[in-house]
Each structure stands twice: as C-alpha cells, then as structure tokens.
C-alpha cells in the first residue's frame, strides 16, 4: 500500500508500513479503517508485531469489501465448512477401504 511520503503520524511513517502493498489494498484499508485509525493501531504495537497487524488489517478490509455483512468471517465459515466436508470424505474413504480389505 502506498501513502503520500509526507504523511507522518507520531513516530510511524504510514508510507513505510504500508509501502509494499498494492494500491487496492491501501484503498481498502483506508476506506474501512481510515489512515489515522490504522496509524493508532500500528503505533501501539511492538515493531516485530506490526507486519502481522498490517496483514490482518488488509485481510479484514478486503473481506469487508467482498462481504459487507460478514466480512472475513464469511471466508472463515466457508473454510470451516470445506474442512468438515474433507474430513467427512476422508472418513468415508477410510471406511470403504476397511470394508474392501
């Protein structure tokens, strides 16, 4: 994500934190959270935790754009349902293999 070079909040330079992101990701985070709020969140974290926080904010923002009601929880629910389906398929295949052995 890219922010204007002169935009500095506190000790954290927003452009530095978000510079490796695509413009669409920056726009999504800006639209959902606002640069000021993101800066407050990021500055409250230890240096080593900031990249994970930015990744999480991008994931949340993109999820909110894709599904304004459920956000990334909708993706989480779909993944959980797929996992249940795969586990069920594995159990079925294991049972079929046991009967055929």
Order of alpha helices (4+ residues) and beta strands (2+ residues): beta-beta-alpha-alpha-alpha-alpha-alpha
